[in-house]
């Protein structure tokens, strides 16, 4: 699954366009390397997102095409 879609489906970022913009602005890195929105996310990847001075890290636990509000938080673990 694409990085921007994963961020939206897992509800880490609310909208896919916002996730895409964050990737374009180089605020999103995977496993320590800045990635584009088209990067294919795999379980075990570490996603790091920079929002201003805040840095959030997430470990990808599963990749699902769809997720309900309750199941979205099971797709990742915050580090």
Buried (B, 14 or more C-beta within 10 A) or exposed (E): BBBBBBBBBBBBBEEBEEBBBBBEEEBBBBEEEEBBBEBEBEEEBBBBBBEEEEEEEBEBBEBBEEBEEEBBBEBBEEE
